[in-house]
């Protein structure tokens, strides 16, 4: 049917458990709650998610496992994310179609189909907010560190072609931050210079200047230390078309990173009015 909704979602570890979220990150959680309600209204057949915390060295992987089930203890921060259970359905057939489309485009894409594979927290944390009932099939994908932004964008375009041709309603999620020059202390914000570039990139997204955002992405990713080199954003920009309009639901800092909650859909929503005034202040 179509890509009903695309989402930029944060995955900061301290929002994994709703009863442990610090005050300065509550806006992120509130925004994810609103987006979860939108997703429930869409009632999609599948969620396709790229996670900045599933890094691959050389190949692009698509998790086609029919059932995603396990317990996650995050290697980076095991005292916060420890033995967290999950049990989501997968979509093996559609995942395999994505693999085939990537390979046909000349991209090194490989199928992962392994019930023992354990999800990363960049996959699980946003889904705990966006799909708390664990009732929507998920296809998750990695970021590939040797892939250029151009290749990742091309991979996003191949994914979009498959999803638009599918008879299923789809939601795409880019799980990751904007500026991501990490420091100790979750309360810390990006530097003034890093956040100024964040704001300009956001302004392009909000005004549907997607080609300009793509053109800006390599230098933006380098200057602001965007998470995963901006690859999750490159894939998102490959997914979007000019009819998609952004809506902004809040943000929050985490250890020097900036983490907005943004959706893209073909609904009639206002642009700059959706952004809190302080974002552009």
N, C-alpha and C positions, 0 to 999 in steps of 0.2 A: 504494500500500500504506500508507505512513505516513512520518512524520518519525521516523526511527530514533534520531537523536542530534542535539542542538544543542550548540554549542561557543562559548565565549568564548576567543578566541585572541589572543596578542600578536603584534605585527609589528615590534618594534623593529629598526632597521636592523642593529645589531651582531650579531643572530642569523642574518643571511642566510646567512653562510658558517660551517658548523659548526666548522671548524678555527680560527675567529677569535673565538669567543664568549668574553667575559671571565668570570672565575670567578663574579662576583656575578650573572650571568644564566644560569648553567648549570642552575639549578633549572627555569627556564622551558623550556629545551630538553629536559630530562629529562621534564617533564610533557607536552610536545607529542609526544614519542616514545611515551609510553604511550597517548595519545589516538590517534595514528596506528595503533597496533596494534588499538585498539577499532574504528576505522573500517575497517581491513582485515577484521576479524571480521564487521562488519556487511555488508561488500561492497556498498556503496550503488550505485545506478544514476546518481546525480547529487549534486553538492555545490552548494548555493546559498550565496553568500557576500556579505555587505555589508562594504565597506571604507571605513574612515574617511579613507583617503588617495585616494579618488576623490570629490572634492567637486564637487557640481553647484550652480549658483546657484538655478535655478528649478524644473527638472523632475527627476523620478525616472527614471533610466536603467537598463535591463536589457540586459546584454550577451548577445545571442542568437547571436553569431557561432558558426558550426559548428565551427571550429577556432581555438584561441587559440595563436598562435605568434609569437615575436619575441625581442628582446633588450631588457632593461631597464637603463637608466642612470637612477637616481633623481635628479631635479632638486635635491632638498633636500640630498643627501649623496652626490654622484657618486664620491667617492674610496672609499666603502665598497661601494656597489651600482653596479657598472659592467659593462656588457655581459653581464648575467646572462641566459642563455638559458632559455626555457621553451617547452613544446609540450604543451598539454592539449587533449583533445577538449571540445567544447561540447555544448549540447542546444538546438538552435534551436526545436524544436516546443514543448517545455515552457517555454522562455523566453517565447515568444509567448503562451502561455496565461497566464503571470504578467502580462504587459503588458495583456492583455485584461481580466483580473480587476481590476487596479488602475484601469483606465479605467472599468470598470463601477461601481466604488466611488466614482467621482467624483474620483479622484486623478490628477494630471497625470503619467502614466507613458508613456515613449517607448522604443521598441525601438532598440537599437544593434546593427547588423549590419555590421561593418567589419573585414576581416582585417588592415587596417593599423593599427588601434587598438592602442596599447601599454599593457599593464597597469601599474598602480601598484604600489608595493612593499607596500602594505597588503593587496593581493590575493596577490602572489607569495610574500612571505616566509613567511606561515603555511603556504601550500600546499607549499612546499619541505620542510617538516617533516611535515605531515599526510598528504600524498599524494606522497611522494618519487618514486614510479615514474611519475607523470604519466599514470595510466591510468584516472582517473575523470573523467567529464564535469563541467564547471564552468559555472555561470551566476553571473556576478558583477554586483553592483549598487553604485550610488553612495549617498552620503549627500547629502541636499538641504538646503542651508543656510537657505533661506527656508521650509522645511517645519517646522511645529511638532512637538514631541514627540507631541502627540495625532495629527497626521496621519501621522507615521511609524509610530506604534503601529497605526493603522488599516490602513496599507499592510502591515505585518507580519501582521495578521489575515487580510487578503485573500490574501497569499502562503500562509499556513498552510492556508487552505481548499483552495487548488489542490493543494498538496503532499499533503494528507491524502486528497484524492479521486483522486490519480494512482495508476497501477498500478506506480509506481516507488518503490524505497526511497531516501529522501532524507536527507541530512545538511545541517544549516544551520550556518553559521559566522558569528559576529559578530566581525570583526577590528578590535580596538581596545582602548584602555586604559580604566581607571577614572580616577582623578585624573590631570591632565595639564597642570599648571601648569609649563611647561618652563623649565629653567635649564641653563646650560652645565655639562657634566660628567656622563657617563653614570652614574657611581657615585652621584649624588645621589638621595635618596629624597624623597617628598612631605613636606610639613610635617606636624607632629603633628596639627594641626587638620584638614587635608585627609584624612589617613589615618584619622583617627577616624571621619569620615563614610563613607569607603570601607568600613570595617569594619562599620558599621551596615547599609549597603546590602547587603554580602555576607551578613550574618547573615539578612536578610530572604530573600535568594535561597536560602540553604542550608536555611531552614526552610519553604520553599515558600509564603512570603507574597508571592506575585507581584503581587497587587493593591496591597498596601502598598508594594512596591518601585516600582511604576508611579506611585503617588501621590507618593512621595518624590522621584522622578527629577528633576522640574524644579528644585527647590531644591537638591538634591544636585549636579546638573550645574553650576549657577551657583556654588555655594559652593566646590566642589573643582575647578572648571575641567575637568570630565570631557571626554574627547576627543570632538570633533564635537558638543558640546553634549548628549552622551548619546543621540544619535539611533540609533546602532547597538544600544544597550541597549533603547531603545524598541521597535525592530523585533523584537529577541529576545523581549521580554516579550509582544509580539503573537503570536509563534510558539508560546510555551509554553502548555501546558494544565496543569491541576492534578495530573495523574498524573505529570508529569515531576519527577524528583528530581535535585538537584545533587550532583556529586562534584567535589572540589577536588584539583588536581594540582600546586599550587605557584604561585610568583609571582616577580617580580623588579622592581627599579627600573630606570629609564632616564631620566636627565636630569630628575629630579623627577617623573616619571610612575610609576604603579603598574600592573603588568601581570599579572593573574592568568590561570591556565589552569583553566577550569571546563567540565564537561560537564553536560548535562541529558538524562536518559533515563528510561524507564519500568522500568528494572531496579530490583531491591531493593538499595539501597545505604544506608549509614548517613549521617546528616546532619552534625552538628557533628563527629563523629569523623573525617570526611574532611578537616577543616580543621586545618592545623598549629597547635599550641597558640599559637605566637607571633603568629599573625594576630589573635587576640583579646586578646593580652596588653596 
